[in-house]
Amino acid sequence: LQKMVKVVLLFCLLAAVVSCESVLYQRRVLNSQFYDGKRVVATELNGAAQFPPSFSEAQGIAVCAFNPYEEYDMQCSIIHNSDDIKSISLGLGAPGAPGVTFYQTSTKETFLEFEFQITDSDALGLVASEIVELILSGEAYITVSSESFPNGEIRGQLSAQYTFVAILDSDQLVPFNDAFEKFDSEHKGMGLFSLKGDQLTSTIMHTVDDQDVYVSGFYKAAFGRNGNLVAKFGKTKSIISETTTLNDTMINAIYHSNMYVKILSKTHSFGEIRGQIVPLSPIPRITHTSILKPADGTLENIFGCALFAFNCDTNLLEFFFQQNVRNSTLRLLNSGDQKVFSVPFNGPQISYVGSFRVYEPEQIDLVFDTLSIVVVTDEHPNGILFGDVTRDNSHAAYLQGTQVVGGSTTPYAGCGILNFDDDTNVLNYHFQHDIPRSQKGEKLDIDFGAIGFEEGSAFSITRPGQPFKSGVQRLSYDEESALKIEELHANVRDVKQHNILRGQIKPLGSPRCLP
């Protein structure tokens, strides 16, 4: 009877409360754990980057997000201080070189949000997927043209070099008490941030008049909550460029979206505008994992993994899939082998990030308990790769370029699934990534160091030219090394020992949403 009830509940849950959808880039969903599949690129704009240089003193900030897997919808936010803006355009071209425009919009606004779809271009002789690849490789730029500089006043090369971003508005302000009257400020702001070690470099622009700014700085609190001022900016101008030293608590907070920027004005001393600082690629709180393997074990060169994270703020069940069977379909199944979600892998991309919404989060355990994964092809309609979604492993790592200390612009990703035995000090591991053979990581190092820090090597896994490695490692607990699994991260390095990807090795989190 219990099994029947469970199956009925599951079917009702998956049929009625789960809808497969792709959440667009919005300020309210910036805390998505895997960023809901979006690639985010950003830039600072100035006259020196224009070709030829314009020598304008105007500046700007732009952030664009798009889905690199399908549809190619691109959404951009831009702020600038050009006096007589005429248009904003996106083009393809290397830094310091002429380029070709693939999108343009007319505007007179100082702060603008716009959306468009990347499509095939006869003028460029490129299909949409090729344009996307050029954007990911840093070959795209954004330009502000004005009446004074019709051929372009300021320009910036779009890249993933920044670690964090913030978009400021009055909607994010939280009342301190009943005396606070909600208002809609006309002012906006944007910020780009890069963290290297404990040094956070910030570039922030806002539209609040310099004479009206009362105080501005960093505050520590989650989205929707008020926090304490932890670092005040030395200048209160509309353009802030500063470097701030963060302590360990602040570093942990900023990586988990628990810091924000607030501008207080003389008109609104509680706050004029506020913006939550969010990682361009957050470190997800992974709750479940799956290692995909062939059923018969004879196909050694095919593999896959899946990482799952339930986002309590958005009720999104988010996932990262990676597998290398081309022209295949990955299916997420329930206990009755009914399809919950499917992902085609028809092109060169072997990774996919997505989500579906769970409308009854209290049932999230029931959803997880019955999920499995199968990868099918025309030649193997019943499956070629298989895996159960479980909590049997103890730790996981989501490998990204943005976790590399100093930042990495790589668009690639990877996963690590680990199981640590406290009694024997034995670590079973599975690592893989989607770096192409032409840029293959030659070495995977397991290193010491908290988020944002490098503190020395623990052990290395070398498999030249191979995208994955599974194995066993016995960890040492002598007094000198005091090796602890909680202090480890994984680095994928190339032949010159340059870091390409990094992922903090973290214990699996709880799938339940705490009150």
C-alpha positions as CSV (number, residue, x, y, z in Angstrom):
1,L,0.0,0.0,0.0
2,Q,2.8,2.4,0.9
3,K,4.5,1.7,-2.5
4,M,1.2,2.3,-4.3
5,V,0.7,5.6,-2.5
6,K,4.3,6.6,-3.3
7,V,3.9,5.9,-7.0
8,V,0.6,7.7,-7.2
9,L,2.0,10.7,-5.4
10,L,5.0,10.7,-7.7
11,F,2.9,10.5,-10.9
12,C,0.7,13.3,-9.6
13,L,3.8,15.4,-8.7
14,L,5.6,14.9,-12.0
15,A,2.4,15.4,-14.1
16,A,0.9,18.3,-12.2
17,V,3.6,20.2,-10.3
18,V,6.6,19.9,-12.6
19,S,6.9,22.1,-15.7
20,C,10.0,22.0,-17.9
21,E,11.0,25.5,-18.6
22,S,14.0,27.7,-19.2
23,V,14.1,30.7,-16.8
24,L,15.4,33.8,-18.6
25,Y,18.2,36.0,-17.2
26,Q,16.4,38.2,-14.7
27,R,17.6,40.2,-11.7
28,R,15.3,38.1,-9.5
29,V,16.8,34.8,-10.6
30,L,20.4,35.7,-10.5
31,N,21.0,33.3,-7.6
32,S,20.3,30.3,-9.8
33,Q,22.8,27.6,-8.6
34,F,24.0,26.6,-12.1
35,Y,22.9,30.0,-13.5
36,D,20.2,28.1,-15.3
37,G,22.4,27.2,-18.3
38,K,23.2,30.8,-19.2
39,R,26.7,31.9,-20.2
40,V,27.4,35.4,-18.9
41,V,29.9,37.8,-20.4
42,A,30.6,41.4,-19.3
43,T,32.9,44.3,-20.1
44,E,33.9,47.8,-19.1
45,L,33.5,50.4,-21.9
46,N,35.9,53.3,-22.7
47,G,37.1,55.4,-25.5
48,A,40.6,53.8,-25.6
49,A,39.1,50.4,-26.6
50,Q,37.2,51.9,-29.5
51,F,38.8,51.4,-33.0
52,P,40.2,53.8,-33.8
53,P,40.4,55.2,-30.2
54,S,37.9,58.0,-29.7
55,F,39.7,59.6,-26.7
56,S,36.2,60.2,-25.2
57,E,36.1,60.4,-21.4
58,A,32.8,58.6,-21.3
59,Q,32.6,55.1,-19.6
60,G,30.2,52.3,-19.3
61,I,29.5,48.7,-18.1
62,A,27.7,46.0,-20.0
63,V,26.5,42.5,-19.0
64,C,25.0,40.0,-21.4
65,A,23.6,36.5,-20.8
66,F,22.5,33.9,-23.3
67,N,21.8,30.2,-23.6
68,P,24.6,28.6,-25.7
69,Y,22.7,25.4,-26.2
70,E,19.5,26.3,-27.9
71,E,17.4,29.3,-29.1
72,Y,20.3,31.7,-28.5
73,D,18.2,34.4,-26.8
74,M,20.6,37.1,-25.6
75,Q,19.8,39.6,-22.9
76,C,22.0,42.6,-22.1
77,S,22.1,45.4,-19.5
78,I,24.2,48.5,-20.1
79,I,24.9,51.7,-18.2
80,H,27.0,54.6,-19.5
81,N,27.6,58.3,-19.1
82,S,27.7,59.4,-22.8
83,D,26.1,62.8,-23.2
84,D,24.4,62.2,-26.5
85,I,24.0,58.5,-27.1
86,K,22.5,57.4,-30.4
87,S,22.7,53.6,-30.5
88,I,24.2,50.5,-29.0
89,S,25.6,47.7,-31.1
90,L,27.2,44.3,-30.7
91,G,29.9,43.2,-33.1
92,L,32.5,40.5,-33.9
93,G,36.2,41.4,-33.9
94,A,39.4,41.1,-31.9
95,P,40.4,43.7,-29.3
96,G,42.0,46.8,-31.0
97,A,40.8,45.8,-34.5
98,P,37.8,46.6,-36.7
99,G,34.8,44.4,-36.5
100,V,31.4,43.6,-38.1
101,T,28.1,44.5,-36.4
102,F,25.6,41.6,-35.8
103,Y,23.0,43.6,-33.7
104,Q,22.1,47.2,-33.2
105,T,19.4,49.1,-31.3
106,S,18.7,52.9,-31.2
107,T,18.3,54.5,-27.7
108,K,18.7,57.7,-25.8
109,E,18.7,56.0,-22.4
110,T,21.6,56.0,-19.9
111,F,20.6,52.6,-18.5
112,L,19.1,50.1,-20.9
113,E,18.0,46.5,-20.8
114,F,17.3,44.8,-24.2
115,E,16.8,41.3,-25.6
116,F,17.3,39.8,-29.0
117,Q,17.9,36.4,-30.6
118,I,21.2,35.5,-32.2
119,T,20.4,34.2,-35.7
120,D,22.2,33.1,-38.8
121,S,23.9,36.0,-40.6
122,D,24.3,36.1,-44.4
123,A,26.3,39.3,-44.1
124,L,28.8,37.6,-41.7
125,G,28.6,34.3,-43.5
126,L,28.1,32.6,-40.1
127,V,25.3,30.5,-38.6
128,A,24.0,31.3,-35.1
129,S,26.1,28.6,-33.4
130,E,29.3,29.9,-34.9
131,I,28.5,33.4,-33.7
132,V,27.9,32.0,-30.2
133,E,31.3,30.2,-30.3
134,L,33.0,33.5,-31.2
135,I,31.3,35.3,-28.3
136,L,32.4,32.5,-25.9
137,S,36.0,32.8,-27.2
138,G,36.2,36.6,-26.5
139,E,35.7,37.7,-30.1
140,A,32.7,39.9,-29.5
141,Y,32.4,43.5,-28.3
142,I,29.7,46.1,-27.5
143,T,29.9,49.7,-28.7
144,V,28.0,52.9,-27.7
145,S,27.7,55.4,-30.6
146,S,26.7,59.0,-30.0
147,E,26.0,62.1,-32.1
148,S,29.5,63.3,-31.3
149,F,31.1,60.0,-32.2
150,P,28.7,58.4,-34.8
151,N,31.3,55.6,-35.6
152,G,31.6,54.6,-31.9
153,E,32.4,56.5,-28.7
154,I,33.2,53.7,-26.2
155,R,33.7,50.0,-26.6
156,G,34.4,47.0,-24.6
157,Q,35.3,43.3,-25.3
158,L,32.8,40.9,-23.9
159,S,34.5,38.2,-21.8
160,A,34.0,36.0,-18.7
161,Q,37.0,37.5,-16.9
162,Y,34.9,39.0,-14.1
163,T,33.9,36.9,-11.1
164,F,30.8,38.7,-9.9
165,V,28.2,41.2,-11.2
166,A,25.5,43.4,-9.6
167,I,22.6,45.3,-11.0
168,L,21.3,48.1,-8.7
169,D,17.8,49.4,-8.5
170,S,15.2,50.4,-5.8
171,D,13.2,47.2,-6.2
172,Q,15.9,45.3,-4.2
173,L,15.6,47.7,-1.1
174,V,14.2,46.0,2.0
175,P,12.3,48.1,4.6
176,F,13.9,48.4,8.0
177,N,10.6,49.2,9.7
178,D,7.1,50.5,9.2
179,A,8.6,54.1,8.8
180,F,10.2,53.1,5.6
181,E,8.0,54.1,2.6
182,K,8.5,52.0,-0.5
183,F,9.4,54.1,-3.5
184,D,10.4,53.7,-7.1
185,S,13.7,55.4,-7.8
186,E,14.5,56.5,-11.3
187,H,18.2,55.7,-10.6
188,K,20.0,52.5,-11.7
189,G,23.5,51.1,-11.3
190,M,25.7,48.2,-12.3
191,G,28.9,46.7,-10.9
192,L,31.6,44.3,-12.1
193,F,33.9,42.6,-9.6
194,S,37.1,40.4,-9.8
195,L,38.4,38.5,-6.8
196,K,42.0,37.4,-6.6
197,G,43.0,36.0,-3.3
198,D,41.5,38.4,-0.7
199,Q,41.6,41.4,-3.1
200,L,38.2,42.4,-4.6
201,T,38.5,44.9,-7.5
202,S,35.3,46.8,-8.1
203,T,34.0,49.0,-10.9
204,I,30.6,50.4,-10.2
205,M,28.6,53.0,-12.1
206,H,25.2,54.5,-11.0
207,T,23.0,57.4,-12.0
208,V,22.6,59.0,-8.6
209,D,23.9,62.6,-8.7
210,D,27.3,63.0,-7.0
211,Q,26.1,65.8,-4.8
212,D,23.2,63.6,-3.5
213,V,25.2,60.5,-2.6
214,Y,25.3,60.1,1.2
215,V,27.3,56.9,1.6
216,S,28.0,53.8,-0.4
217,G,29.6,50.4,0.3
218,F,29.3,46.6,0.8
219,Y,26.7,45.1,3.0
220,K,26.6,41.4,4.2
221,A,23.1,39.7,3.8
222,A,21.2,37.5,1.5
223,F,18.8,38.7,-1.1
224,G,15.6,40.1,0.5
225,R,17.3,40.8,3.8
226,N,19.1,43.8,5.4
227,G,22.7,43.5,6.6
228,N,25.4,45.4,8.2
229,L,27.9,47.7,6.4
230,V,31.2,45.7,6.1
231,A,33.2,48.0,3.9
232,K,32.6,51.6,2.9
233,F,33.8,53.0,-0.4
234,G,36.4,55.7,-0.2
235,K,34.6,57.7,-2.9
236,T,30.9,58.5,-3.4
237,K,31.1,59.5,-7.0
238,S,28.9,58.0,-9.7
239,I,31.9,55.9,-11.0
240,I,33.6,53.9,-8.2
241,S,36.9,52.0,-9.0
242,E,38.4,50.5,-5.8
243,T,40.1,47.5,-4.4
244,T,38.9,46.1,-1.1
245,T,40.6,43.5,1.2
246,L,38.0,40.9,2.2
247,N,38.3,38.6,5.3
248,D,37.4,34.9,5.1
249,T,33.8,35.5,6.2
250,M,33.3,38.1,3.5
251,I,34.9,35.8,0.8
252,N,32.6,33.0,1.8
253,A,29.6,35.4,1.7
254,I,30.3,36.9,-1.7
255,Y,30.7,33.5,-3.3
256,H,27.3,32.5,-1.9
257,S,25.5,35.6,-3.0
258,N,25.3,37.0,0.6
259,M,26.8,40.5,-0.1
260,Y,25.3,43.5,-1.8
261,V,26.1,47.1,-2.8
262,K,23.9,49.9,-1.6
263,I,24.0,53.6,-2.5
264,L,22.4,55.9,0.2
265,S,21.4,59.4,-0.9
266,K,20.6,62.5,1.1
267,T,17.0,62.2,-0.3
268,H,16.6,58.6,0.7
269,S,18.9,57.9,3.7
270,F,17.7,54.3,4.1
271,G,19.0,53.6,0.6
272,E,18.4,54.9,-3.0
273,I,19.4,51.7,-4.9
274,R,20.7,48.3,-4.0
275,G,22.2,45.4,-6.0
276,Q,22.9,41.8,-4.8
277,I,26.4,40.7,-5.8
278,V,26.1,37.4,-7.6
279,P,28.8,35.0,-9.0
280,L,28.7,34.8,-12.8
281,S,29.0,31.0,-12.3
282,P,27.9,30.3,-8.7
283,I,29.3,27.3,-6.8
284,P,26.2,25.2,-6.5
285,R,25.0,23.4,-3.3
286,I,24.9,19.9,-4.9
287,T,22.5,17.5,-3.3
288,H,22.5,14.4,-5.6
289,T,24.8,12.9,-8.2
290,S,24.9,10.3,-10.9
291,I,27.8,8.6,-12.7
292,L,26.8,7.3,-16.1
293,K,28.3,4.0,-17.3
294,P,27.8,1.5,-20.0
295,A,25.7,-1.5,-18.9
296,D,28.2,-4.1,-20.0
297,G,31.3,-2.2,-19.0
298,T,33.1,-2.9,-22.3
299,L,32.8,0.6,-23.8
300,E,35.6,2.3,-22.0
301,N,35.6,5.6,-24.0
302,I,32.1,6.7,-23.2
303,F,31.1,8.2,-19.9
304,G,28.9,10.8,-18.2
305,C,27.9,12.5,-15.0
306,A,25.1,14.5,-13.5
307,L,24.9,17.0,-10.6
308,F,21.7,18.1,-9.1
309,A,20.9,21.1,-6.8
310,F,17.5,22.2,-5.5
311,N,17.2,25.9,-5.3
312,C,14.9,26.8,-2.3
313,D,14.5,30.4,-3.4
314,T,13.1,29.6,-6.8
315,N,11.8,26.0,-6.3
316,L,13.9,25.0,-9.3
317,L,15.4,21.6,-9.5
318,E,18.6,22.5,-11.4
319,F,21.0,20.0,-13.0
320,F,24.3,19.8,-14.9
321,F,24.6,16.9,-17.4
322,Q,27.8,16.0,-19.2
323,Q,28.2,12.9,-21.5
324,N,30.2,12.3,-24.6
325,V,27.9,10.1,-26.8
326,R,27.3,12.2,-29.9
327,N,23.9,12.2,-31.7
328,S,22.2,10.9,-28.6
329,T,19.4,11.9,-26.2
330,L,19.7,12.0,-22.4
331,R,16.5,11.1,-20.6
332,L,15.7,11.7,-16.9
333,L,13.2,9.0,-15.9
334,N,11.0,8.3,-12.9
335,S,10.4,4.9,-11.2
336,G,7.9,3.9,-13.9
337,D,10.5,4.7,-16.6
338,Q,8.4,7.6,-17.7
339,K,10.3,10.6,-19.2
340,V,10.6,13.6,-16.9
341,F,13.0,15.6,-19.0
342,S,15.1,14.9,-22.1
343,V,18.1,16.7,-23.6
344,P,19.4,16.1,-27.2
345,F,23.2,16.0,-27.7
346,N,23.4,16.5,-31.5
347,G,26.2,19.1,-31.8
348,P,29.8,19.5,-30.4
349,Q,28.4,20.5,-27.0
350,I,28.6,17.6,-24.5
351,S,27.4,19.6,-21.4
352,Y,24.0,20.9,-20.6
353,V,22.6,23.0,-17.8
354,G,18.8,23.2,-17.2
355,S,16.0,23.1,-14.7
356,F,12.4,22.3,-14.0
357,R,10.1,23.8,-11.4
358,V,8.8,21.9,-8.5
359,Y,5.6,23.4,-7.2
360,E,5.5,21.3,-4.0
361,P,9.0,21.6,-2.6
362,E,8.1,19.5,0.4
363,Q,7.9,16.5,-2.0
364,I,11.5,17.1,-3.3
365,D,12.8,14.0,-1.5
366,L,10.1,11.8,-3.3
367,V,11.2,13.2,-6.7
368,F,14.9,12.4,-6.0
369,D,14.3,9.0,-4.6
370,T,12.9,7.6,-7.9
371,L,15.0,9.3,-10.6
372,S,17.4,7.6,-13.0
373,I,19.2,8.6,-16.2
374,V,19.6,6.8,-19.6
375,V,21.3,7.9,-22.8
376,V,19.9,6.5,-26.0
377,T,20.9,6.5,-29.6
378,D,19.4,5.2,-32.9
379,E,21.7,2.2,-32.6
380,H,20.9,1.7,-28.9
381,P,17.3,2.7,-28.4
382,N,17.2,1.0,-25.0
383,G,20.2,2.8,-23.7
384,I,24.0,3.0,-24.0
385,L,24.7,4.8,-20.7
386,F,22.9,4.4,-17.4
387,G,23.0,5.9,-14.0
388,D,20.9,6.2,-10.8
389,V,20.4,9.6,-9.1
390,T,21.6,9.1,-5.6
391,R,23.1,10.5,-2.4
392,D,25.4,7.5,-2.1
393,N,28.5,9.7,-2.7
394,S,29.8,12.0,0.0
395,H,31.3,14.9,-2.0
396,A,31.1,16.7,-5.3
397,A,32.7,19.4,-7.3
398,Y,31.4,21.6,-10.1
399,L,34.5,22.6,-12.2
400,Q,34.3,26.1,-13.7
401,G,36.7,28.7,-15.1
402,T,35.4,31.4,-12.7
403,Q,36.6,29.4,-9.7
404,V,40.2,29.6,-10.9
405,V,42.1,32.0,-8.7
406,G,42.6,35.1,-10.8
407,G,39.8,34.1,-13.1
408,S,39.7,32.1,-16.4
409,T,37.7,33.0,-19.5
410,T,37.2,29.4,-20.6
411,P,33.5,28.5,-21.4
412,Y,34.1,24.8,-20.5
413,A,33.0,22.9,-17.4
414,G,33.4,19.6,-15.6
415,C,32.3,17.6,-12.6
416,G,33.8,15.6,-9.8
417,I,31.9,13.0,-7.8
418,L,33.7,11.6,-4.8
419,N,33.1,9.2,-1.9
420,F,35.3,9.4,1.1
421,D,35.5,6.6,3.7
422,D,36.3,8.1,7.2
423,D,37.4,4.7,8.6
424,T,40.0,3.9,5.9
425,N,40.8,7.4,4.7
426,V,40.2,6.1,1.1
427,L,38.8,8.5,-1.5
428,N,37.0,7.1,-4.5
429,Y,36.7,9.7,-7.3
430,H,35.4,10.3,-10.8
431,F,36.4,13.5,-12.7
432,Q,35.5,14.6,-16.2
433,H,35.3,17.8,-18.3
434,D,34.4,19.0,-21.8
435,I,37.6,20.7,-22.8
436,P,38.3,19.8,-26.5
437,R,41.2,17.7,-27.5
438,S,42.9,20.7,-29.1
439,Q,43.0,22.4,-25.6
440,K,43.1,19.2,-23.5
441,G,44.0,19.5,-19.9
442,E,47.0,17.2,-19.3
443,K,46.8,17.0,-15.5
444,L,44.2,17.1,-12.8
445,D,45.6,18.2,-9.4
446,I,43.8,17.9,-6.1
447,D,45.0,20.9,-4.1
448,F,44.7,22.5,-0.7
449,G,42.9,25.9,-0.4
450,A,39.6,27.5,0.5
451,I,37.5,29.3,-2.0
452,G,39.6,31.9,-3.8
453,F,43.0,30.7,-2.4
454,E,45.8,28.3,-3.5
455,E,47.7,26.7,-0.7
456,G,49.7,23.8,-2.2
457,S,49.2,20.4,-3.8
458,A,47.8,17.3,-2.1
459,F,48.0,14.8,-4.9
460,S,47.9,14.7,-8.7
461,I,46.0,12.6,-11.3
462,T,47.7,12.5,-14.7
463,R,46.0,11.2,-17.8
464,P,47.2,13.1,-20.9
465,G,44.7,13.6,-23.6
466,Q,41.8,12.0,-21.7
467,P,38.7,13.9,-20.6
468,F,38.0,11.8,-17.5
469,K,39.5,9.7,-14.8
470,S,38.1,7.4,-12.1
471,G,40.2,5.9,-9.4
472,V,41.0,5.5,-5.7
473,Q,43.4,7.6,-3.6
474,R,44.4,7.0,0.1
475,L,44.6,10.3,1.9
476,S,47.2,11.1,4.5
477,Y,46.4,12.4,8.0
478,D,49.8,13.0,9.4
479,E,50.4,16.0,11.7
480,E,52.3,18.0,9.1
481,S,49.8,17.9,6.2
482,A,46.6,17.5,8.3
483,L,44.9,16.7,5.0
484,K,41.1,17.2,5.2
485,I,38.6,16.6,2.4
486,E,36.8,19.9,3.3
487,E,39.9,21.9,2.3
488,L,40.5,20.4,-1.1
489,H,39.6,21.5,-4.6
490,A,40.3,20.1,-8.1
491,N,42.3,22.0,-10.8
492,V,42.5,20.9,-14.4
493,R,45.8,22.3,-15.9
494,D,47.3,22.3,-19.4
495,V,50.8,21.2,-20.4
496,K,52.2,24.5,-19.2
497,Q,50.5,24.1,-15.8
498,H,48.1,26.9,-16.5
499,N,44.8,26.4,-14.6
500,I,41.8,25.9,-16.9
501,L,39.1,24.7,-14.6
502,R,38.7,24.6,-10.8
503,G,36.0,23.2,-8.5
504,Q,35.8,23.3,-4.7
505,I,35.2,19.8,-3.3
506,K,32.2,20.1,-1.0
507,P,30.0,17.7,0.9
508,L,26.6,17.0,-0.6
509,G,24.0,19.4,0.8
510,S,20.6,18.7,2.2
511,P,17.8,18.8,-0.4
512,R,15.3,20.1,2.1
513,C,14.5,23.8,2.5
514,L,14.9,24.8,6.1
515,P,12.4,27.3,7.5
